[in-house]
Amino acid sequence: MSSPRTYTLHGADRKPYQSPSKGQWGGHRGTRIYGRLDCPAALRAIARGGYTRCRVFFADEVTAIAAGYRPCGTCCPGRYREWKARGTN
């Protein structure tokens, strides 16, 4: 009998943990940008190679923000504009 599949997600403290559920948001550890899993910019970067080494996943958007990540301007333009208007870095 095989063990149930788990997924490595990152918490607000940026530390990885195992979860029985897939993450809903993806991020890049180097740039600290988060976005949708189907983000065109992320998919292009993955296709070019190298990007996946720094890829992290979050259970939800609140956790990504708490971990210090900002929204992607490509797949989350509204959230990105709000973030930019706040002047948060």
mmCIF file as gemmi writes it, N, C-alpha and C atoms, coordinates in Angstrom:
data_model
loop_
_atom_site.group_PDB
_atom_site.id
_atom_site.type_symbol
_atom_site.label_atom_id
_atom_site.label_alt_id
_atom_site.label_comp_id
_atom_site.label_asym_id
_atom_site.label_entity_id
_atom_site.label_seq_id
_atom_site.pdbx_PDB_ins_code
_atom_site.Cartn_x
_atom_site.Cartn_y
_atom_site.Cartn_z
_atom_site.occupancy
_atom_site.B_iso_or_equiv
_atom_site.pdbx_formal_charge
_atom_site.auth_seq_id
_atom_site.auth_asym_id
_atom_site.pdbx_PDB_model_num
ATOM 1 N N . MET Axp A 1 ? 0.844 -1.175 0 1 0 ? 1 A 1
ATOM 2 C CA . MET Axp A 1 ? 0 0 0 1 0 ? 1 A 1
ATOM 3 C C . MET Axp A 1 ? 0.889 1.237 0 1 0 ? 1 A 1
ATOM 4 N N . SER Axp A 2 ? 0.619 2.17 -0.89 1 0 ? 2 A 1
ATOM 5 C CA . SER Axp A 2 ? 1.436 3.373 -0.982 1 0 ? 2 A 1
ATOM 6 C C . SER Axp A 2 ? 0.915 4.443 -0.033 1 0 ? 2 A 1
ATOM 7 N N . SER Axp A 3 ? 1.825 5.313 0.388 1 0 ? 3 A 1
ATOM 8 C CA . SER Axp A 3 ? 1.427 6.399 1.281 1 0 ? 3 A 1
ATOM 9 C C . SER Axp A 3 ? 0.764 7.5 0.459 1 0 ? 3 A 1
ATOM 10 N N . PRO Axp A 4 ? -0.107 8.285 1.096 1 0 ? 4 A 1
ATOM 11 C CA . PRO Axp A 4 ? -0.785 9.358 0.355 1 0 ? 4 A 1
ATOM 12 C C . PRO Axp A 4 ? 0.212 10.409 -0.12 1 0 ? 4 A 1
ATOM 13 N N . ARG Axp A 5 ? -0.079 10.987 -1.258 1 0 ? 5 A 1
ATOM 14 C CA . ARG Axp A 5 ? 0.797 12.011 -1.828 1 0 ? 5 A 1
ATOM 15 C C . ARG Axp A 5 ? 0.761 13.273 -0.965 1 0 ? 5 A 1
ATOM 16 N N . THR Axp A 6 ? 1.925 13.889 -0.81 1 0 ? 6 A 1
ATOM 17 C CA . THR Axp A 6 ? 1.992 15.172 -0.114 1 0 ? 6 A 1
ATOM 18 C C . THR Axp A 6 ? 2.683 16.179 -1.022 1 0 ? 6 A 1
ATOM 19 N N . TYR Axp A 7 ? 2.466 17.439 -0.731 1 0 ? 7 A 1
ATOM 20 C CA . TYR Axp A 7 ? 3.018 18.541 -1.503 1 0 ? 7 A 1
ATOM 21 C C . TYR Axp A 7 ? 3.815 19.429 -0.566 1 0 ? 7 A 1
ATOM 22 N N . THR Axp A 8 ? 4.907 19.962 -1.067 1 0 ? 8 A 1
ATOM 23 C CA . THR Axp A 8 ? 5.716 20.87 -0.265 1 0 ? 8 A 1
ATOM 24 C C . THR Axp A 8 ? 5.229 22.286 -0.501 1 0 ? 8 A 1
ATOM 25 N N . LEU Axp A 9 ? 4.72 22.888 0.551 1 0 ? 9 A 1
ATOM 26 C CA . LEU Axp A 9 ? 4.26 24.277 0.52 1 0 ? 9 A 1
ATOM 27 C C . LEU Axp A 9 ? 5.144 25.09 1.448 1 0 ? 9 A 1
ATOM 28 N N . HIS Axp A 10 ? 5.071 26.402 1.327 1 0 ? 10 A 1
ATOM 29 C CA . HIS Axp A 10 ? 5.812 27.294 2.211 1 0 ? 10 A 1
ATOM 30 C C . HIS Axp A 10 ? 4.826 28.088 3.051 1 0 ? 10 A 1
ATOM 31 N N . GLY Axp A 11 ? 5.196 28.292 4.309 1 0 ? 11 A 1
ATOM 32 C CA . GLY Axp A 11 ? 4.351 29.046 5.226 1 0 ? 11 A 1
ATOM 33 C C . GLY Axp A 11 ? 4.733 30.511 5.251 1 0 ? 11 A 1
ATOM 34 N N . ALA Axp A 12 ? 4.049 31.258 6.096 1 0 ? 12 A 1
ATOM 35 C CA . ALA Axp A 12 ? 4.316 32.688 6.248 1 0 ? 12 A 1
ATOM 36 C C . ALA Axp A 12 ? 5.75 32.941 6.724 1 0 ? 12 A 1
ATOM 37 N N . ASP Axp A 13 ? 6.329 31.949 7.405 1 0 ? 13 A 1
ATOM 38 C CA . ASP Axp A 13 ? 7.715 32.059 7.877 1 0 ? 13 A 1
ATOM 39 C C . ASP Axp A 13 ? 8.725 31.66 6.798 1 0 ? 13 A 1
ATOM 40 N N . ARG Axp A 14 ? 8.228 31.371 5.58 1 0 ? 14 A 1
ATOM 41 C CA . ARG Axp A 14 ? 9.018 30.961 4.415 1 0 ? 14 A 1
ATOM 42 C C . ARG Axp A 14 ? 9.637 29.58 4.553 1 0 ? 14 A 1
ATOM 43 N N . LYS Axp A 15 ? 9.241 28.833 5.561 1 0 ? 15 A 1
ATOM 44 C CA . LYS Axp A 15 ? 9.774 27.49 5.75 1 0 ? 15 A 1
ATOM 45 C C . LYS Axp A 15 ? 8.851 26.476 5.081 1 0 ? 15 A 1
ATOM 46 N N . PRO Axp A 16 ? 9.442 25.463 4.452 1 0 ? 16 A 1
ATOM 47 C CA . PRO Axp A 16 ? 8.624 24.452 3.788 1 0 ? 16 A 1
ATOM 48 C C . PRO Axp A 16 ? 7.958 23.506 4.782 1 0 ? 16 A 1
ATOM 49 N N . TYR Axp A 17 ? 6.808 22.998 4.397 1 0 ? 17 A 1
ATOM 50 C CA . TYR Axp A 17 ? 6.108 21.981 5.171 1 0 ? 17 A 1
ATOM 51 C C . TYR Axp A 17 ? 5.335 21.09 4.2 1 0 ? 17 A 1
ATOM 52 N N . GLN Axp A 18 ? 5.001 19.901 4.643 1 0 ? 18 A 1
ATOM 53 C CA . GLN Axp A 18 ? 4.268 18.95 3.811 1 0 ? 18 A 1
ATOM 54 C C . GLN Axp A 18 ? 2.771 19.126 4.017 1 0 ? 18 A 1
ATOM 55 N N . SER Axp A 19 ? 2.029 19.073 2.921 1 0 ? 19 A 1
ATOM 56 C CA . SER Axp A 19 ? 0.587 19.242 2.956 1 0 ? 19 A 1
ATOM 57 C C . SER Axp A 19 ? -0.077 18.173 2.078 1 0 ? 19 A 1
ATOM 58 N N . PRO Axp A 20 ? -1.242 17.701 2.478 1 0 ? 20 A 1
ATOM 59 C CA . PRO Axp A 20 ? -1.966 16.756 1.626 1 0 ? 20 A 1
ATOM 60 C C . PRO Axp A 20 ? -2.647 17.458 0.444 1 0 ? 20 A 1
ATOM 61 N N . SER Axp A 21 ? -2.703 18.784 0.481 1 0 ? 21 A 1
ATOM 62 C CA . SER Axp A 21 ? -3.356 19.569 -0.572 1 0 ? 21 A 1
ATOM 63 C C . SER Axp A 21 ? -2.327 20.329 -1.396 1 0 ? 21 A 1
ATOM 64 N N . LYS Axp A 22 ? -2.61 20.474 -2.686 1 0 ? 22 A 1
ATOM 65 C CA . LYS Axp A 22 ? -1.752 21.265 -3.571 1 0 ? 22 A 1
ATOM 66 C C . LYS Axp A 22 ? -1.823 22.739 -3.186 1 0 ? 22 A 1
ATOM 67 N N . GLY Axp A 23 ? -0.753 23.456 -3.451 1 0 ? 23 A 1
ATOM 68 C CA . GLY Axp A 23 ? -0.761 24.895 -3.254 1 0 ? 23 A 1
ATOM 69 C C . GLY Axp A 23 ? -1.641 25.564 -4.305 1 0 ? 23 A 1
ATOM 70 N N . GLN Axp A 24 ? -2.209 26.692 -3.953 1 0 ? 24 A 1
ATOM 71 C CA . GLN Axp A 24 ? -3.073 27.438 -4.864 1 0 ? 24 A 1
ATOM 72 C C . GLN Axp A 24 ? -2.338 28.567 -5.57 1 0 ? 24 A 1
ATOM 73 N N . TRP Axp A 25 ? -1.161 28.929 -5.067 1 0 ? 25 A 1
ATOM 74 C CA . TRP Axp A 25 ? -0.366 30.018 -5.628 1 0 ? 25 A 1
ATOM 75 C C . TRP Axp A 25 ? 1.078 29.577 -5.738 1 0 ? 25 A 1
ATOM 76 N N . GLY Axp A 26 ? 1.756 30.037 -6.777 1 0 ? 26 A 1
ATOM 77 C CA . GLY Axp A 26 ? 3.169 29.752 -6.953 1 0 ? 26 A 1
ATOM 78 C C . GLY Axp A 26 ? 3.981 31.014 -6.744 1 0 ? 26 A 1
ATOM 79 N N . GLY Axp A 27 ? 5.215 30.851 -6.384 1 0 ? 27 A 1
ATOM 80 C CA . GLY Axp A 27 ? 6.084 32.002 -6.183 1 0 ? 27 A 1
ATOM 81 C C . GLY Axp A 27 ? 7.497 31.699 -6.626 1 0 ? 27 A 1
ATOM 82 N N . HIS Axp A 28 ? 8.29 32.755 -6.689 1 0 ? 28 A 1
ATOM 83 C CA . HIS Axp A 28 ? 9.708 32.629 -7.039 1 0 ? 28 A 1
ATOM 84 C C . HIS Axp A 28 ? 10.511 33.164 -5.866 1 0 ? 28 A 1
ATOM 85 N N . ARG Axp A 29 ? 11.314 32.29 -5.295 1 0 ? 29 A 1
ATOM 86 C CA . ARG Axp A 29 ? 12.075 32.635 -4.089 1 0 ? 29 A 1
ATOM 87 C C . ARG Axp A 29 ? 13.046 33.789 -4.317 1 0 ? 29 A 1
ATOM 88 N N . GLY Axp A 30 ? 13.63 33.886 -5.502 1 0 ? 30 A 1
ATOM 89 C CA . GLY Axp A 30 ? 14.603 34.939 -5.782 1 0 ? 30 A 1
ATOM 90 C C . GLY Axp A 30 ? 13.993 36.329 -5.904 1 0 ? 30 A 1
ATOM 91 N N . THR Axp A 31 ? 12.887 36.422 -6.612 1 0 ? 31 A 1
ATOM 92 C CA . THR Axp A 31 ? 12.262 37.732 -6.84 1 0 ? 31 A 1
ATOM 93 C C . THR Axp A 31 ? 11.182 38.055 -5.825 1 0 ? 31 A 1
ATOM 94 N N . ARG Axp A 32 ? 10.763 37.057 -5.065 1 0 ? 32 A 1
ATOM 95 C CA . ARG Axp A 32 ? 9.673 37.177 -4.093 1 0 ? 32 A 1
ATOM 96 C C . ARG Axp A 32 ? 8.39 37.697 -4.746 1 0 ? 32 A 1
ATOM 97 N N . ILE Axp A 33 ? 8.059 37.104 -5.883 1 0 ? 33 A 1
ATOM 98 C CA . ILE Axp A 33 ? 6.819 37.409 -6.598 1 0 ? 33 A 1
ATOM 99 C C . ILE Axp A 33 ? 5.952 36.162 -6.541 1 0 ? 33 A 1
ATOM 100 N N . TYR Axp A 34 ? 4.651 36.335 -6.278 1 0 ? 34 A 1
ATOM 101 C CA . TYR Axp A 34 ? 3.724 35.209 -6.309 1 0 ? 34 A 1
ATOM 102 C C . TYR Axp A 34 ? 2.669 35.449 -7.377 1 0 ? 34 A 1
ATOM 103 N N . GLY Axp A 35 ? 2.083 34.37 -7.854 1 0 ? 35 A 1
ATOM 104 C CA . GLY Axp A 35 ? 1.033 34.486 -8.862 1 0 ? 35 A 1
ATOM 105 C C . GLY Axp A 35 ? 0.271 33.186 -9.029 1 0 ? 35 A 1
ATOM 106 N N . ARG Axp A 36 ? -0.618 33.201 -9.992 1 0 ? 36 A 1
ATOM 107 C CA . ARG Axp A 36 ? -1.423 32.026 -10.291 1 0 ? 36 A 1
ATOM 108 C C . ARG Axp A 36 ? -0.531 30.903 -10.822 1 0 ? 36 A 1
ATOM 109 N N . LEU Axp A 37 ? -0.973 29.689 -10.655 1 0 ? 37 A 1
ATOM 110 C CA . LEU Axp A 37 ? -0.202 28.554 -11.144 1 0 ? 37 A 1
ATOM 111 C C . LEU Axp A 37 ? -0.151 28.506 -12.663 1 0 ? 37 A 1
ATOM 112 N N . ASP Axp A 38 ? -1.122 29.125 -13.322 1 0 ? 38 A 1
ATOM 113 C CA . ASP Axp A 38 ? -1.15 29.154 -14.786 1 0 ? 38 A 1
ATOM 114 C C . ASP Axp A 38 ? -0.643 30.484 -15.351 1 0 ? 38 A 1
ATOM 115 N N . CYS Axp A 39 ? 0.129 31.217 -14.577 1 0 ? 39 A 1
ATOM 116 C CA . CYS Axp A 39 ? 0.642 32.519 -14.999 1 0 ? 39 A 1
ATOM 117 C C . CYS Axp A 39 ? 1.477 32.383 -16.278 1 0 ? 39 A 1
ATOM 118 N N . PRO Axp A 40 ? 1.156 33.136 -17.326 1 0 ? 40 A 1
ATOM 119 C CA . PRO Axp A 40 ? 1.923 33.056 -18.569 1 0 ? 40 A 1
ATOM 120 C C . PRO Axp A 40 ? 3.402 33.393 -18.391 1 0 ? 40 A 1
ATOM 121 N N . ALA Axp A 41 ? 3.713 34.374 -17.554 1 0 ? 41 A 1
ATOM 122 C CA . ALA Axp A 41 ? 5.118 34.759 -17.344 1 0 ? 41 A 1
ATOM 123 C C . ALA Axp A 41 ? 5.889 33.63 -16.663 1 0 ? 41 A 1
ATOM 124 N N . ALA Axp A 42 ? 5.29 33.014 -15.666 1 0 ? 42 A 1
ATOM 125 C CA . ALA Axp A 42 ? 5.951 31.908 -14.973 1 0 ? 42 A 1
ATOM 126 C C . ALA Axp A 42 ? 6.101 30.712 -15.901 1 0 ? 42 A 1
ATOM 127 N N . LEU Axp A 43 ? 5.082 30.41 -16.681 1 0 ? 43 A 1
ATOM 128 C CA . LEU Axp A 43 ? 5.163 29.277 -17.605 1 0 ? 43 A 1
ATOM 129 C C . LEU Axp A 43 ? 6.25 29.487 -18.66 1 0 ? 43 A 1
ATOM 130 N N . ARG Axp A 44 ? 6.414 30.734 -19.118 1 0 ? 44 A 1
ATOM 131 C CA . ARG Axp A 44 ? 7.503 31.035 -20.072 1 0 ? 44 A 1
ATOM 132 C C . ARG Axp A 44 ? 8.861 30.823 -19.403 1 0 ? 44 A 1
ATOM 133 N N . ALA Axp A 45 ? 8.988 31.301 -18.167 1 0 ? 45 A 1
ATOM 134 C CA . ALA Axp A 45 ? 10.256 31.149 -17.445 1 0 ? 45 A 1
ATOM 135 C C . ALA Axp A 45 ? 10.566 29.672 -17.19 1 0 ? 45 A 1
ATOM 136 N N . ILE Axp A 46 ? 9.554 28.898 -16.868 1 0 ? 46 A 1
ATOM 137 C CA . ILE Axp A 46 ? 9.743 27.461 -16.65 1 0 ? 46 A 1
ATOM 138 C C . ILE Axp A 46 ? 10.205 26.802 -17.948 1 0 ? 46 A 1
ATOM 139 N N . ALA Axp A 47 ? 9.597 27.196 -19.071 1 0 ? 47 A 1
ATOM 140 C CA . ALA Axp A 47 ? 9.957 26.621 -20.373 1 0 ? 47 A 1
ATOM 141 C C . ALA Axp A 47 ? 11.413 26.932 -20.744 1 0 ? 47 A 1
ATOM 142 N N . ARG Axp A 48 ? 11.901 28.106 -20.317 1 0 ? 48 A 1
ATOM 143 C CA . ARG Axp A 48 ? 13.29 28.48 -20.602 1 0 ? 48 A 1
ATOM 144 C C . ARG Axp A 48 ? 14.273 27.691 -19.744 1 0 ? 48 A 1
ATOM 145 N N . GLY Axp A 49 ? 13.805 27.174 -18.624 1 0 ? 49 A 1
ATOM 146 C CA . GLY Axp A 49 ? 14.648 26.375 -17.725 1 0 ? 49 A 1
ATOM 147 C C . GLY Axp A 49 ? 15.204 27.198 -16.582 1 0 ? 49 A 1
ATOM 148 N N . GLY Axp A 50 ? 15.584 26.514 -15.529 1 0 ? 50 A 1
ATOM 149 C CA . GLY Axp A 50 ? 16.207 27.176 -14.388 1 0 ? 50 A 1
ATOM 150 C C . GLY Axp A 50 ? 15.246 27.73 -13.36 1 0 ? 50 A 1
ATOM 151 N N . TYR Axp A 51 ? 14.099 28.184 -13.791 1 0 ? 51 A 1
ATOM 152 C CA . TYR Axp A 51 ? 13.13 28.83 -12.902 1 0 ? 51 A 1
ATOM 153 C C . TYR Axp A 51 ? 12.641 27.893 -11.801 1 0 ? 51 A 1
ATOM 154 N N . THR Axp A 52 ? 12.5 26.625 -12.124 1 0 ? 52 A 1
ATOM 155 C CA . THR Axp A 52 ? 11.905 25.685 -11.18 1 0 ? 52 A 1
ATOM 156 C C . THR Axp A 52 ? 12.744 25.483 -9.92 1 0 ? 52 A 1
ATOM 157 N N . ARG Axp A 53 ? 14.045 25.745 -9.98 1 0 ? 53 A 1
ATOM 158 C CA . ARG Axp A 53 ? 14.883 25.616 -8.779 1 0 ? 53 A 1
ATOM 159 C C . ARG Axp A 53 ? 14.436 26.557 -7.679 1 0 ? 53 A 1
ATOM 160 N N . CYS Axp A 54 ? 13.891 27.706 -8.048 1 0 ? 54 A 1
ATOM 161 C CA . CYS Axp A 54 ? 13.496 28.732 -7.077 1 0 ? 54 A 1
ATOM 162 C C . CYS Axp A 54 ? 11.985 28.796 -6.878 1 0 ? 54 A 1
ATOM 163 N N . ARG Axp A 55 ? 11.265 27.854 -7.438 1 0 ? 55 A 1
ATOM 164 C CA . ARG Axp A 55 ? 9.802 27.862 -7.376 1 0 ? 55 A 1
ATOM 165 C C . ARG Axp A 55 ? 9.336 27.369 -6.019 1 0 ? 55 A 1
ATOM 166 N N . VAL Axp A 56 ? 8.397 28.083 -5.422 1 0 ? 56 A 1
ATOM 167 C CA . VAL Axp A 56 ? 7.776 27.699 -4.159 1 0 ? 56 A 1
ATOM 168 C C . VAL Axp A 56 ? 6.262 27.763 -4.333 1 0 ? 56 A 1
ATOM 169 N N . PHE Axp A 57 ? 5.541 27.129 -3.418 1 0 ? 57 A 1
ATOM 170 C CA . PHE Axp A 57 ? 4.089 27.097 -3.51 1 0 ? 57 A 1
ATOM 171 C C . PHE Axp A 57 ? 3.483 27.47 -2.168 1 0 ? 57 A 1
ATOM 172 N N . PHE Axp A 58 ? 2.348 28.148 -2.241 1 0 ? 58 A 1
ATOM 173 C CA . PHE Axp A 58 ? 1.642 28.603 -1.044 1 0 ? 58 A 1
ATOM 174 C C . PHE Axp A 58 ? 0.221 28.06 -1.052 1 0 ? 58 A 1
ATOM 175 N N . ALA Axp A 59 ? -0.296 27.779 0.137 1 0 ? 59 A 1
ATOM 176 C CA . ALA Axp A 59 ? -1.66 27.276 0.26 1 0 ? 59 A 1
ATOM 177 C C . ALA Axp A 59 ? -2.671 28.33 -0.181 1 0 ? 59 A 1
ATOM 178 N N . ASP Axp A 60 ? -2.364 29.594 0.113 1 0 ? 60 A 1
ATOM 179 C CA . ASP Axp A 60 ? -3.295 30.667 -0.227 1 0 ? 60 A 1
ATOM 180 C C . ASP Axp A 60 ? -2.536 31.983 -0.395 1 0 ? 60 A 1
ATOM 181 N N . GLU Axp A 61 ? -3.239 32.963 -0.889 1 0 ? 61 A 1
ATOM 182 C CA . GLU Axp A 61 ? -2.632 34.266 -1.16 1 0 ? 61 A 1
ATOM 183 C C . GLU Axp A 61 ? -2.198 34.975 0.118 1 0 ? 61 A 1
ATOM 184 N N . VAL Axp A 62 ? -2.98 34.838 1.163 1 0 ? 62 A 1
ATOM 185 C CA . VAL Axp A 62 ? -2.651 35.487 2.438 1 0 ? 62 A 1
ATOM 186 C C . VAL Axp A 62 ? -1.28 35.022 2.936 1 0 ? 62 A 1
ATOM 187 N N . THR Axp A 63 ? -1 33.745 2.792 1 0 ? 63 A 1
ATOM 188 C CA . THR Axp A 63 ? 0.283 33.206 3.229 1 0 ? 63 A 1
ATOM 189 C C . THR Axp A 63 ? 1.427 33.745 2.372 1 0 ? 63 A 1
ATOM 190 N N . ALA Axp A 64 ? 1.21 33.845 1.07 1 0 ? 64 A 1
ATOM 191 C CA . ALA Axp A 64 ? 2.244 34.391 0.186 1 0 ? 64 A 1
ATOM 192 C C . ALA Axp A 64 ? 2.583 35.828 0.574 1 0 ? 64 A 1
ATOM 193 N N . ILE Axp A 65 ? 1.578 36.614 0.844 1 0 ? 65 A 1
ATOM 194 C CA . ILE Axp A 65 ? 1.791 38.01 1.249 1 0 ? 65 A 1
ATOM 195 C C . ILE Axp A 65 ? 2.502 38.073 2.593 1 0 ? 65 A 1
ATOM 196 N N . ALA Axp A 66 ? 2.063 37.238 3.542 1 0 ? 66 A 1
ATOM 197 C CA . ALA Axp A 66 ? 2.685 37.223 4.873 1 0 ? 66 A 1
ATOM 198 C C . ALA Axp A 66 ? 4.151 36.806 4.793 1 0 ? 66 A 1
ATOM 199 N N . ALA Axp A 67 ? 4.504 36.005 3.792 1 0 ? 67 A 1
ATOM 200 C CA . ALA Axp A 67 ? 5.886 35.573 3.609 1 0 ? 67 A 1
ATOM 201 C C . ALA Axp A 67 ? 6.732 36.648 2.928 1 0 ? 67 A 1
ATOM 202 N N . GLY Axp A 68 ? 6.112 37.768 2.559 1 0 ? 68 A 1
ATOM 203 C CA . GLY Axp A 68 ? 6.861 38.87 1.976 1 0 ? 68 A 1
ATOM 204 C C . GLY Axp A 68 ? 6.907 38.885 0.458 1 0 ? 68 A 1
ATOM 205 N N . TYR Axp A 69 ? 6.025 38.14 -0.181 1 0 ? 69 A 1
ATOM 206 C CA . TYR Axp A 69 ? 5.975 38.1 -1.641 1 0 ? 69 A 1
ATOM 207 C C . TYR Axp A 69 ? 4.987 39.141 -2.145 1 0 ? 69 A 1
ATOM 208 N N . ARG Axp A 70 ? 5.252 39.653 -3.342 1 0 ? 70 A 1
ATOM 209 C CA . ARG Axp A 70 ? 4.36 40.636 -3.957 1 0 ? 70 A 1
ATOM 210 C C . ARG Axp A 70 ? 3.637 39.992 -5.131 1 0 ? 70 A 1
ATOM 211 N N . PRO Axp A 71 ? 2.491 40.549 -5.53 1 0 ? 71 A 1
ATOM 212 C CA . PRO Axp A 71 ? 1.738 39.97 -6.645 1 0 ? 71 A 1
ATOM 213 C C . PRO Axp A 71 ? 2.431 40.172 -7.99 1 0 ? 71 A 1
ATOM 214 N N . CYS Axp A 72 ? 2.215 39.236 -8.878 1 0 ? 72 A 1
ATOM 215 C CA . CYS Axp A 72 ? 2.75 39.289 -10.236 1 0 ? 72 A 1
ATOM 216 C C . CYS Axp A 72 ? 1.972 40.309 -11.056 1 0 ? 72 A 1
ATOM 217 N N . GLY Axp A 73 ? 2.671 41.117 -11.803 1 0 ? 73 A 1
ATOM 218 C CA . GLY Axp A 73 ? 2.024 42.112 -12.65 1 0 ? 73 A 1
ATOM 219 C C . GLY Axp A 73 ? 1.374 41.513 -13.883 1 0 ? 73 A 1
ATOM 220 N N . THR Axp A 74 ? 1.77 40.306 -14.269 1 0 ? 74 A 1
ATOM 221 C CA . THR Axp A 74 ? 1.21 39.671 -15.458 1 0 ? 74 A 1
ATOM 222 C C . THR Axp A 74 ? -0.12 38.985 -15.164 1 0 ? 74 A 1
ATOM 223 N N . CYS Axp A 75 ? -0.154 38.115 -14.159 1 0 ? 75 A 1
ATOM 224 C CA . CYS Axp A 75 ? -1.374 37.334 -13.906 1 0 ? 75 A 1
ATOM 225 C C . CYS Axp A 75 ? -2.27 37.933 -12.828 1 0 ? 75 A 1
ATOM 226 N N . CYS Axp A 76 ? -1.784 38.923 -12.102 1 0 ? 76 A 1
ATOM 227 C CA . CYS Axp A 76 ? -2.572 39.567 -11.044 1 0 ? 76 A 1
ATOM 228 C C . CYS Axp A 76 ? -2.463 41.086 -11.177 1 0 ? 76 A 1
ATOM 229 N N . PRO Axp A 77 ? -2.824 41.646 -12.344 1 0 ? 77 A 1
ATOM 230 C CA . PRO Axp A 77 ? -2.582 43.071 -12.561 1 0 ? 77 A 1
ATOM 231 C C . PRO Axp A 77 ? -3.286 43.989 -11.56 1 0 ? 77 A 1
ATOM 232 N N . GLY Axp A 78 ? -4.492 43.659 -11.171 1 0 ? 78 A 1
ATOM 233 C CA . GLY Axp A 78 ? -5.209 44.484 -10.197 1 0 ? 78 A 1
ATOM 234 C C . GLY Axp A 78 ? -4.525 44.481 -8.842 1 0 ? 78 A 1
ATOM 235 N N . ARG Axp A 79 ? -4.158 43.295 -8.384 1 0 ? 79 A 1
ATOM 236 C CA . ARG Axp A 79 ? -3.451 43.175 -7.103 1 0 ? 79 A 1
ATOM 237 C C . ARG Axp A 79 ? -2.098 43.878 -7.172 1 0 ? 79 A 1
ATOM 238 N N . TYR Axp A 80 ? -1.424 43.739 -8.325 1 0 ? 80 A 1
ATOM 239 C CA . TYR Axp A 80 ? -0.13 44.393 -8.497 1 0 ? 80 A 1
ATOM 240 C C . TYR Axp A 80 ? -0.29 45.918 -8.423 1 0 ? 80 A 1
ATOM 241 N N . ARG Axp A 81 ? -1.289 46.473 -9.101 1 0 ? 81 A 1
ATOM 242 C CA . ARG Axp A 81 ? -1.511 47.931 -9.054 1 0 ? 81 A 1
ATOM 243 C C . ARG Axp A 81 ? -1.783 48.398 -7.625 1 0 ? 81 A 1
ATOM 244 N N . GLU Axp A 82 ? -2.586 47.637 -6.88 1 0 ? 82 A 1
ATOM 245 C CA . GLU Axp A 82 ? -2.856 47.984 -5.475 1 0 ? 82 A 1
ATOM 246 C C . GLU Axp A 82 ? -1.563 47.958 -4.662 1 0 ? 82 A 1
ATOM 247 N N . TRP Axp A 83 ? -0.762 46.923 -4.857 1 0 ? 83 A 1
ATOM 248 C CA . TRP Axp A 83 ? 0.511 46.801 -4.144 1 0 ? 83 A 1
ATOM 249 C C . TRP Axp A 83 ? 1.421 47.98 -4.479 1 0 ? 83 A 1
ATOM 250 N N . LYS Axp A 84 ? 1.495 48.314 -5.774 1 0 ? 84 A 1
ATOM 251 C CA . LYS Axp A 84 ? 2.348 49.411 -6.238 1 0 ? 84 A 1
ATOM 252 C C . LYS Axp A 84 ? 1.872 50.745 -5.66 1 0 ? 84 A 1
ATOM 253 N N . ALA Axp A 85 ? 0.557 50.954 -5.617 1 0 ? 85 A 1
ATOM 254 C CA . ALA Axp A 85 ? -0.002 52.199 -5.088 1 0 ? 85 A 1
ATOM 255 C C . ALA Axp A 85 ? 0.303 52.372 -3.607 1 0 ? 85 A 1
ATOM 256 N N . ARG Axp A 86 ? 0.396 51.272 -2.892 1 0 ? 86 A 1
ATOM 257 C CA . ARG Axp A 86 ? 0.714 51.344 -1.448 1 0 ? 86 A 1
ATOM 258 C C . ARG Axp A 86 ? 2.177 51.687 -1.232 1 0 ? 86 A 1
ATOM 259 N N . GLY Axp A 87 ? 2.995 51.507 -2.275 1 0 ? 87 A 1
ATOM 260 C CA . GLY Axp A 87 ? 4.421 51.804 -2.146 1 0 ? 87 A 1
ATOM 261 C C . GLY Axp A 87 ? 5.145 50.791 -1.293 1 0 ? 87 A 1
ATOM 262 N N . THR Axp A 88 ? 4.603 49.58 -1.216 1 0 ? 88 A 1
ATOM 263 C CA . THR Axp A 88 ? 5.192 48.518 -0.426 1 0 ? 88 A 1
ATOM 264 C C . THR Axp A 88 ? 6.281 47.832 -1.2 1 0 ? 88 A 1
ATOM 265 N N . ASN Axp A 89 ? 7.406 47.589 -0.584 1 0 ? 89 A 1
ATOM 266 C CA . ASN Axp A 89 ? 8.493 46.847 -1.247 1 0 ? 89 A 1
ATOM 267 C C . ASN Axp A 89 ? 8.866 45.673 -0.468 1 0 ? 89 A 1
